[in-house]
C-alpha cells in the first residue's frame, strides 16, 4: 500500500484558486462565444437574414423559369401555328381578310358644356 504525504494547506488553497480562475475563464469564454454567435459579422442574425434572402431569390428564380417556359411556348406557337400568326397580325398590324368589313368606333371627345349659373 502506498501512502501519499499530505501536501499542506497552502497547496490546497492554491489548487482551489486555480480551479476558481479556470471556472471564471471558462465562463468568460462561453459568454464571448455567445456574443460572437449573435453579433459577429457572420453571426446568427446575419445567417438568418441571408437565409431569408436566399429563399426569396429561389422563389424569384422559379417564377422566372415559369415565365421563360411560357415565352418558349409562345415562340414555338409563333413559329409553327398559323392561327396564332394570323391573330397577332390582326391585333397588332390591323390586317383583315378579303371581304371582311371593319367597324371602328370613335369615342365622343366633345363634351356638352353646362350652362353657366348666375350668382
C-alpha positions in Angstrom: 0.0 0.0 0.0 1.3 3.5 -1.0 0.7 6.3 1.4 0.9 9.8 0.0 2.3 12.6 2.0 0.0 15.4 2.9 0.9 18.4 0.8 -0.4 21.0 3.1 -2.9 23.8 3.4 -1.2 26.2 1.0 -1.2 23.7 -1.8 -4.9 23.0 -1.3 -5.7 26.8 -1.3 -3.6 27.3 -4.4 -5.4 24.4 -6.2 -8.8 26.0 -5.3 -7.7 29.4 -6.6 -6.5 27.8 -9.9 -9.8 25.9 -10.1 -11.8 29.2 -9.5 -9.7 31.1 -12.1 -10.3 28.3 -14.6 -14.1 28.4 -13.9 -14.1 32.2 -14.4 -12.1 31.9 -17.6 -14.4 29.2 -18.9 -17.5 31.3 -18.1 -15.9 34.3 -19.8 -15.1 32.2 -22.9 -18.6 30.9 -23.1 -20.0 34.4 -22.8 -17.6 35.6 -25.5 -18.7 32.7 -27.8 -22.4 33.6 -27.3 -21.7 37.3 -28.0 -19.8 36.3 -31.2 -22.6 33.9 -32.2 -25.3 36.6 -32.1 -23.5 39.8 -33.0 -20.5 38.9 -35.1 -20.0 39.7 -38.7 -21.2 36.2 -39.6 -23.4 35.8 -36.6 -26.8 34.2 -36.2 -28.8 37.3 -37.2 -26.8 37.7 -40.4 -27.2 34.0 -41.2 -31.0 34.2 -40.7 -31.3 37.3 -42.9 -29.1 35.7 -45.6 -31.2 32.5 -45.5 -34.4 34.5 -46.0 -32.8 36.4 -48.9 -31.8 33.1 -50.5 -35.4 31.8 -50.2 -36.7 34.9 -51.8 -34.2 34.6 -54.6 -35.2 30.9 -55.1 -38.8 32.0 -55.4 -37.9 34.7 -57.9 -35.8 32.2 -59.9 -38.7 29.7 -60.0 -41.0 32.5 -61.2 -38.6 33.5 -63.9 -38.3 29.9 -65.0 -42.1 29.6 -65.3 -42.1 32.8 -67.3 -39.3 31.5 -69.5 -41.2 28.3 -70.2 -44.3 30.3 -71.2 -42.3 32.5 -73.5 -40.7 29.4 -75.1 -44.2 28.0 -75.7 -45.2 31.4 -77.3 -42.1 31.3 -79.6 -42.9 27.7 -80.6 -46.5 28.7 -81.4 -45.4 31.7 -83.4 -43.0 29.6 -85.4 -45.5 26.8 -86.2 -49.1 27.8 -85.5 -50.6 29.8 -88.4 -53.7 30.8 -86.4 -51.5 32.5 -83.8 -49.7 34.3 -86.5 -53.0 35.5 -88.0 -54.3 36.6 -84.6 -51.2 38.7 -84.0 -51.3 40.2 -87.5 -55.0 41.2 -87.0 -54.4 42.6 -83.5 -51.1 44.4 -83.9 -50.9 45.2 -87.6 -54.6 45.7 -88.4 -54.7 43.1 -91.2 -58.1 41.9 -92.5 -59.2 39.2 -94.8 -60.7 39.8 -98.2 -64.3 40.6 -98.0 -64.4 41.5 -94.2 -65.8 44.7 -93.1 -64.2 46.6 -90.2 -66.2 48.9 -88.0 -64.2 51.4 -85.9 -65.9 53.1 -83.0 -64.6 56.6 -82.3 -65.2 57.8 -78.8 -67.1 61.1 -78.4 -64.5 63.6 -77.4 -66.7 66.7 -77.5 -68.4 67.3 -74.2 -71.5 69.3 -73.8 -70.8 72.5 -71.9 -73.1 73.1 -68.9 -74.8 76.4 -68.9 -73.2 79.0 -66.6 -75.1 79.5 -63.5 -75.8 83.1 -62.5 -74.9 84.1 -58.9 
